[in-house]
Amino acid sequence: MITKYLLLFVICCRLSVSAECCCPDNNEPSIWTQSPWGSEDEIGAANRITPESVLAATRLVKSGKTYNLGIVIDANTPSFPPRTLSITILRPNQVGTEGFGVNGATFNDDIVSGWLGTGSQLDGLGHAGIRGVHYNGFNISEIVRPDGITKLGIEKLPPLVTRGVLLDMAAFYGQDIVAEGTAYTREDIIAAAKQQNVEIRTGDTVLFHSGWLNLLDGDNQNRTRFISVEPGLGVSGGQYLAEIGVVAVGADTWGLETVPFEDGPNCVFPVHQILIVRNGIFILETMDSREMVKDKVNEFMFVLGPTRLRGTAQMMINPTAIH
C-alpha cells in the first residue's frame, strides 16, 4: 500500500504543468539564513506571540464553542510514504483479571511505534531544509543526530495561542472539494478573505478549508487520491502570508501545498521552504475544519500545546479552535 501511494505521488508530480511563477531562488543563503530574532533563535515566528497578542486572541471568544482540529488517527490512516503507525496494548506483569493488591488493581499500557508526521501534525522548524540548511542557518551536519535534532526541536516551542483565521476555499472556488493541483495564489487569498469579510494580520494562524478530508472519511471515500495529490497553498500565496508575518499556516490536506507542484516535478515542496526555512513559520497539516465551516466560523482563538518530546522535528497534534 505504501509503495502504491509513493508511486502515485511521483507520477502526479511528473504530470505537473510548468507555470511562470514559481520556484523560489535558493541560491543565495545569506538572504534566508539569518533570523530577525538573532543567531540563537530556534522558535521563529512564535516570537510574535506576546502576552498582548494572547489577550487579544481571548477577546475573540464569543460563544465558547470548541472545535477539535485534529482527526482521529490509527494504523490505517494514509500517510506520506514511507510513514506508518502501529499501537500495541500491554498489561505488564498481569495474568488474568486478579490484578494487584486486595483491591484488584489492573491497568493497560500502550506502545506506539510509528512516525510523528502521521495524520494531524505540526511541521517544526527542524523539518524542512534547503540543501541541508535549516531555519536560521542551522546546518544538518551540526544539528541532526540519530536520536534527535539538537536545535529547532519541537520541545523549544512556547504554547501557540493566537488569533485564528479560516478561509473556506471550497466556497471561494464554488466546489464541494477543491480540485487537486489548485494553487491558492496571493490574489486568491486576498479575494477569499475579502469575500468572507475577514482580515489576515501579523501573528495569526491561518487555516485553509478545501473539503479534502471528505476523501478520507466522507460518503465518497478515495484514500489513494487523498494521499497522492491535493489542492493547496501556492508559492505566491506562501510569500504573501510570510510578508504579513503570520505564525502558522494549516490546511485540511496532508501536505498544505498544492500537488502536483506548480512549477513542475523539479521544484519540490517549495512552500515548505518559503514558510519554514526562510521565515520560521510553522505548518499544520490535516486540520479538520469541516465543523467550523458548517458553523460559518472564520475568526477564532487558536490554541496548541505540542508534546515536548526532545529532538523532534514533527509532532502529532490536536489543536483547539475556540469561538
C-alpha positions, 0 to 999 in steps of 0.5 A, spaced: 500 500 500 505 504 501 509 503 495 502 504 491 501 511 494 509 513 493 508 511 486 502 515 485 505 521 488 511 521 483 507 520 477 502 526 479 508 530 480 511 528 473 504 530 470 505 537 473 504 543 468 510 548 468 507 555 470 511 562 470 511 563 477 514 559 481 520 556 484 523 560 489 531 562 488 535 558 493 541 560 491 543 565 495 543 563 503 545 569 506 538 572 504 534 566 508 539 564 513 539 569 518 533 570 523 530 577 525 530 574 532 538 573 532 543 567 531 540 563 537 533 563 535 530 556 534 522 558 535 521 563 529 515 566 528 512 564 535 516 570 537 510 574 535 506 571 540 506 576 546 502 576 552 498 582 548 497 578 542 494 572 547 489 577 550 487 579 544 486 572 541 481 571 548 477 577 546 475 573 540 471 568 544 464 569 543 460 563 544 465 558 547 464 553 542 470 548 541 472 545 535 477 539 535 482 540 529 485 534 529 482 527 526 482 521 529 488 517 527 490 509 527 494 504 523 490 505 517 490 512 516 494 514 509 500 517 510 506 520 506 510 514 504 514 511 507 510 513 514 506 508 518 503 507 525 502 501 529 499 501 537 500 495 541 496 494 548 500 491 554 498 489 561 505 488 564 506 483 569 498 481 569 495 474 568 488 474 568 483 479 571 486 478 579 490 484 578 494 487 584 493 488 591 486 486 595 483 491 591 484 488 584 488 493 581 489 492 573 491 497 568 493 497 560 499 500 557 500 502 550 506 502 545 506 506 539 511 505 534 510 509 528 512 516 525 510 523 528 508 526 521 502 521 521 495 524 520 494 531 524 501 534 525 505 540 526 511 541 521 517 544 526 522 548 524 527 542 524 523 539 518 524 542 512 531 544 509 534 547 503 540 543 501 541 541 508 540 548 511 535 549 516 531 555 519 536 560 521 542 557 518 542 551 522 546 546 518 544 538 518 551 536 519 551 540 526 544 539 528 541 532 526 543 526 530 540 519 530 536 520 536 534 527 535 535 534 532 539 538 537 536 545 535 529 547 532 526 541 536 519 541 537 520 541 545 523 549 544 516 551 542 512 556 547 504 554 547 501 557 540 495 561 542 493 566 537 488 569 533 485 564 528 483 565 521 479 560 516 478 561 509 473 556 506 476 555 499 471 550 497 466 556 497 471 561 494 472 556 488 464 554 488 466 546 489 464 541 494 472 539 494 477 543 491 480 540 485 487 537 486 493 541 483 489 548 485 494 553 487 491 558 492 495 564 489 496 571 493 490 574 489 486 568 491 487 569 498 486 576 498 479 575 494 477 569 499 478 573 505 475 579 502 469 575 500 468 572 507 469 579 510 475 577 514 482 580 515 489 576 515 494 580 520 501 579 523 501 573 528 495 569 526 494 562 524 491 561 518 487 555 516 485 553 509 478 549 508 478 545 501 473 539 503 479 534 502 478 530 508 471 528 505 476 523 501 478 520 507 472 519 511 466 522 507 460 518 503 465 518 497 471 515 500 478 515 495 484 514 500 489 513 494 487 520 491 487 523 498 494 521 499 497 522 492 495 529 490 491 535 493 489 542 492 493 547 496 497 553 498 501 556 492 508 559 492 505 566 491 500 565 496 506 562 501 510 569 500 504 573 501 502 570 508 510 570 510 510 578 508 504 579 513 508 575 518 503 570 520 505 564 525 502 558 522 499 556 516 494 549 516 490 546 511 485 540 511 490 536 506 496 532 508 501 536 505 498 544 505 501 545 498 498 544 492 500 537 488 502 536 483 507 542 484 506 548 480 512 549 477 513 542 475 516 535 478 523 539 479 521 544 484 519 540 490 515 542 496 517 549 495 512 552 500 515 548 505 521 552 504 518 559 503 514 558 510 519 554 514 526 555 512 526 562 510 521 565 515 520 560 521 513 559 520 510 553 522 505 548 518 499 544 520 497 539 516 490 535 516 486 540 520 479 538 520 475 544 519 469 541 516 465 543 523 467 550 523 465 551 516 458 548 517 458 553 523 460 559 518 466 560 523 472 564 520 475 568 526 477 564 532 482 563 538 487 558 536 490 554 541 496 548 541 500 545 546 505 540 542 508 534 546 515 536 548 518 530 546 526 532 545 529 532 538 523 532 534 522 535 528 514 533 527 509 532 532 502 529 532 497 534 534 490 536 536 489 543 536 483 547 539 479 552 535 475 556 540 469 561 538 
